[in-house]
Amino acid sequence: MRRKKQSKTSVIRAKQFEEAVSNLLKLYKIDFIRIDYRCTNCGFLSNKQNKNIPDFFCYLDGFAVECKTAGGKLTKGQKEIREKMENKGIKYIELHDTIDELLNYLDNR
């Protein structure tokens, strides 16, 4: 099944959301890995090997962050990765259109 192409506005919005998360992690001096695997034309994943990896993996602090916009939901593969990470004691934070949950986590850890 072919995915519906995202509008340029939604791609820009997703990039801005991810940039806000990146800036917050930098502000809190959190080291993270960011695998940039999005297609530069449409914003969809372009590297199938990495498609289930969270948007941010904060390896020294033991948590991962997945950003979702416009009602986005985790794929089956992302849910499997989340479960594996949580089973290993890695906190998996799923954000929806706001960084509030991440900010709350960082302030209360």
Contacts in CASP RR format, 6 or more apart in sequence:
PFRMAT RR
TARGET T0000
AUTHOR 0000-0000-0000
METHOD contacts of the structure
MODEL  1
MRRKKQSKTSVIRAKQFEEAVSNLLKLYKIDFIRIDYRCTNCGFLSNKQN
KNIPDFFCYLDGFAVECKTAGGKLTKGQKEIREKMENKGIKYIELHDTID
ELLNYLDNR
3 44 0 8 1.000
5 42 0 8 1.000
5 44 0 8 1.000
6 14 0 8 1.000
6 42 0 8 1.000
6 43 0 8 1.000
6 44 0 8 1.000
10 69 0 8 1.000
10 70 0 8 1.000
11 42 0 8 1.000
11 43 0 8 1.000
13 69 0 8 1.000
13 70 0 8 1.000
14 43 0 8 1.000
14 67 0 8 1.000
14 69 0 8 1.000
17 67 0 8 1.000
17 69 0 8 1.000
17 95 0 8 1.000
17 97 0 8 1.000
17 99 0 8 1.000
18 55 0 8 1.000
18 67 0 8 1.000
20 99 0 8 1.000
21 55 0 8 1.000
21 56 0 8 1.000
21 65 0 8 1.000
21 67 0 8 1.000
21 95 0 8 1.000
21 99 0 8 1.000
21 102 0 8 1.000
22 32 0 8 1.000
22 34 0 8 1.000
22 56 0 8 1.000
24 99 0 8 1.000
24 102 0 8 1.000
24 103 0 8 1.000
24 106 0 8 1.000
25 32 0 8 1.000
25 56 0 8 1.000
25 58 0 8 1.000
25 65 0 8 1.000
28 106 0 8 1.000
30 58 0 8 1.000
30 60 0 8 1.000
30 61 0 8 1.000
30 106 0 8 1.000
31 58 0 8 1.000
31 59 0 8 1.000
31 60 0 8 1.000
31 61 0 8 1.000
32 56 0 8 1.000
32 57 0 8 1.000
32 58 0 8 1.000
32 59 0 8 1.000
33 56 0 8 1.000
33 57 0 8 1.000
33 59 0 8 1.000
34 55 0 8 1.000
34 56 0 8 1.000
35 47 0 8 1.000
35 50 0 8 1.000
35 53 0 8 1.000
37 45 0 8 1.000
37 46 0 8 1.000
37 47 0 8 1.000
37 50 0 8 1.000
37 51 0 8 1.000
37 53 0 8 1.000
38 44 0 8 1.000
38 45 0 8 1.000
38 46 0 8 1.000
39 45 0 8 1.000
39 46 0 8 1.000
45 51 0 8 1.000
51 75 0 8 1.000
51 77 0 8 1.000
52 75 0 8 1.000
52 77 0 8 1.000
52 78 0 8 1.000
52 80 0 8 1.000
52 81 0 8 1.000
53 81 0 8 1.000
54 64 0 8 1.000
54 65 0 8 1.000
54 66 0 8 1.000
54 78 0 8 1.000
54 81 0 8 1.000
54 82 0 8 1.000
54 85 0 8 1.000
54 92 0 8 1.000
55 65 0 8 1.000
55 66 0 8 1.000
55 67 0 8 1.000
56 64 0 8 1.000
56 65 0 8 1.000
56 67 0 8 1.000
57 64 0 8 1.000
58 64 0 8 1.000
58 65 0 8 1.000
61 109 0 8 1.000
62 89 0 8 1.000
62 90 0 8 1.000
62 91 0 8 1.000
63 90 0 8 1.000
63 91 0 8 1.000
63 92 0 8 1.000
63 93 0 8 1.000
63 105 0 8 1.000
64 85 0 8 1.000
64 90 0 8 1.000
64 91 0 8 1.000
64 92 0 8 1.000
64 93 0 8 1.000
65 93 0 8 1.000
65 94 0 8 1.000
65 95 0 8 1.000
65 102 0 8 1.000
66 74 0 8 1.000
66 78 0 8 1.000
66 82 0 8 1.000
66 92 0 8 1.000
66 93 0 8 1.000
66 94 0 8 1.000
66 95 0 8 1.000
67 95 0 8 1.000
68 74 0 8 1.000
68 94 0 8 1.000
68 95 0 8 1.000
68 96 0 8 1.000
68 97 0 8 1.000
69 96 0 8 1.000
69 97 0 8 1.000
70 97 0 8 1.000
71 96 0 8 1.000
71 97 0 8 1.000
72 96 0 8 1.000
74 82 0 8 1.000
74 94 0 8 1.000
82 92 0 8 1.000
82 94 0 8 1.000
85 92 0 8 1.000
86 92 0 8 1.000
91 105 0 8 1.000
93 101 0 8 1.000
93 102 0 8 1.000
93 105 0 8 1.000
95 101 0 8 1.000
95 102 0 8 1.000
END
